[in-house]
Amino acid sequence: MRLSARCRYGLRAAIDIAFHNRGRPTRVSEMSKRQGVSPRMLEQVLARLKAHGLLGTRRGRLGGYFLAHPPAEITVGDVIRACDGGLRLTVGEHSGQASAPADAVWTELERQMTAVFDGVSLADICRRTERAGVPRAAPDHQTMFFI
């Protein structure tokens, strides 16, 4: 299996939103700075994640992208399917039928690989990242209060 650059950026963006903004909208400019990815590439990836129902958007000065579901309900597999269309092993002439002796092995490995990706949520990754000592970013925008 090989993940495309689009998929890797999609995973990074989804994790960034889950980890740094805790439900608040995240601006593309903030993610771009943190991830070192061009805003244009992020916009393309984020549009795919939104089209697949993983992200939502809010317009305005305090707007941006946010997770459409709690981080515990979005898996790495969900993001990969949204970005690349599926989870498939690339093994050459895999027929999808158990006619060749090796095809049964590839089919089982693909099933196990899918189970692993679907078993890791964005919340799991956020907990691991926090335990590793990575600091959460402070929001880039200030809220003003008037009395």
C-alpha positions as CSV (number, residue, x, y, z in Angstrom):
1,M,0.0,0.0,0.0
2,R,1.2,3.5,-0.8
3,L,-0.4,6.6,0.5
4,S,-0.5,9.6,-1.9
5,A,0.9,13.0,-0.9
6,R,-2.8,14.2,-0.9
7,C,-3.6,11.5,1.6
8,R,-0.6,12.3,3.9
9,Y,-1.6,16.0,3.8
10,G,-5.2,15.1,4.5
11,L,-4.2,13.0,7.6
12,R,-1.9,15.8,8.8
13,A,-4.7,18.4,8.4
14,A,-7.3,16.3,10.2
15,I,-4.9,15.6,13.0
16,D,-4.0,19.3,13.2
17,I,-7.6,20.3,13.5
18,A,-8.3,17.7,16.1
19,F,-5.2,18.4,18.2
20,H,-4.7,22.1,18.1
21,N,-8.2,23.6,18.0
22,R,-10.4,21.2,20.0
23,G,-13.6,21.8,18.1
24,R,-13.0,25.4,17.2
25,P,-12.7,26.3,13.5
26,T,-9.1,26.3,12.2
27,R,-8.0,28.7,9.5
28,V,-6.0,27.3,6.5
29,S,-3.3,29.9,7.2
30,E,-2.8,28.5,10.7
31,M,-2.5,24.9,9.5
32,S,-0.3,26.0,6.6
33,K,2.2,27.5,9.1
34,R,2.2,24.6,11.5
35,Q,2.3,21.9,8.8
36,G,4.6,23.5,6.3
37,V,2.2,22.8,3.5
38,S,1.0,25.4,1.0
39,P,-2.5,26.9,1.6
40,R,-3.5,25.9,-2.0
41,M,-2.7,22.2,-1.4
42,L,-4.5,22.3,2.0
43,E,-7.6,23.8,0.4
44,Q,-7.8,21.0,-2.1
45,V,-7.3,18.3,0.6
46,L,-9.7,20.0,3.0
47,A,-12.4,20.2,0.2
48,R,-12.2,16.4,-0.2
49,L,-12.5,15.8,3.5
50,K,-15.5,18.2,3.6
51,A,-17.1,16.5,0.6
52,H,-16.9,13.1,2.5
53,G,-18.6,14.6,5.6
54,L,-15.5,14.5,7.8
55,L,-15.1,18.3,8.1
56,G,-17.4,21.3,8.2
57,T,-16.7,25.0,7.6
58,R,-17.7,28.3,9.1
59,R,-17.4,31.6,7.3
60,G,-16.2,34.8,8.8
61,R,-13.4,36.3,10.7
62,L,-13.4,33.5,13.3
63,G,-14.3,30.9,10.7
64,G,-12.4,28.0,9.2
65,Y,-12.5,24.2,9.1
66,F,-13.7,22.0,12.0
67,L,-14.3,18.3,12.5
68,A,-17.9,17.3,11.6
69,H,-17.8,14.5,14.2
70,P,-16.0,14.0,17.5
71,P,-12.3,12.9,17.0
72,A,-13.1,9.5,18.5
73,E,-15.5,8.8,15.7
74,I,-13.1,9.7,12.8
75,T,-10.5,7.0,12.0
76,V,-7.4,7.1,9.9
77,G,-9.2,4.7,7.5
78,D,-12.0,7.3,7.1
79,V,-9.4,10.0,6.1
80,I,-7.6,7.6,3.7
81,R,-10.8,6.6,2.0
82,A,-11.8,10.3,1.6
83,C,-8.5,11.3,0.1
84,D,-7.5,8.2,-1.9
85,G,-10.8,6.4,-2.5
86,G,-10.0,3.2,-0.6
87,L,-7.6,1.0,1.3
88,R,-6.0,-1.5,-1.2
89,L,-2.8,-3.4,-1.2
90,T,-0.9,-2.9,-4.4
91,V,0.5,-6.4,-5.3
92,G,0.5,-6.5,-9.1
93,E,-2.0,-8.9,-10.6
94,H,-4.2,-9.4,-7.6
95,S,-7.5,-10.8,-9.1
96,G,-9.6,-10.3,-6.0
97,Q,-10.7,-14.0,-6.2
98,A,-9.0,-16.8,-4.3
99,S,-8.2,-18.6,-7.5
100,A,-4.4,-18.2,-7.2
101,P,-2.8,-19.5,-4.0
102,A,-1.3,-16.1,-3.1
103,D,-4.6,-14.2,-3.7
104,A,-6.1,-15.6,-0.5
105,V,-3.1,-14.3,1.4
106,W,-3.3,-10.8,-0.2
107,T,-7.0,-10.6,0.6
108,E,-6.5,-11.5,4.2
109,L,-3.6,-9.0,4.6
110,E,-5.8,-6.3,3.0
111,R,-8.6,-7.1,5.5
112,Q,-6.2,-6.9,8.4
113,M,-4.6,-3.7,7.2
114,T,-8.1,-2.1,6.9
115,A,-8.9,-3.2,10.4
116,V,-5.7,-1.5,11.7
117,F,-6.4,1.8,10.0
118,D,-10.0,1.7,11.1
119,G,-8.9,1.0,14.6
120,V,-7.0,4.2,15.1
121,S,-9.1,7.4,15.7
122,L,-8.0,11.0,15.6
123,A,-8.6,11.0,19.4
124,D,-6.1,8.2,19.8
125,I,-3.5,10.1,17.8
126,C,-4.2,13.3,19.8
127,R,-3.7,11.4,23.1
128,R,-0.4,9.8,21.8
129,T,0.8,13.2,20.6
130,E,0.0,14.8,23.9
131,R,1.9,12.0,25.8
132,A,4.8,12.6,23.5
133,G,5.0,16.2,24.9
134,V,3.9,18.1,21.8
135,P,2.4,21.4,22.9
136,R,-1.0,22.5,21.6
137,A,-1.1,25.7,19.7
138,A,-2.7,28.8,21.1
139,P,-5.4,30.2,18.8
140,D,-4.0,32.6,16.3
141,H,-7.0,35.0,16.7
142,Q,-8.0,37.0,19.8
143,T,-11.5,37.3,21.0
144,M,-12.5,40.9,21.9
145,F,-15.0,41.6,24.7
146,F,-16.8,44.9,25.0
147,I,-18.5,46.2,28.1
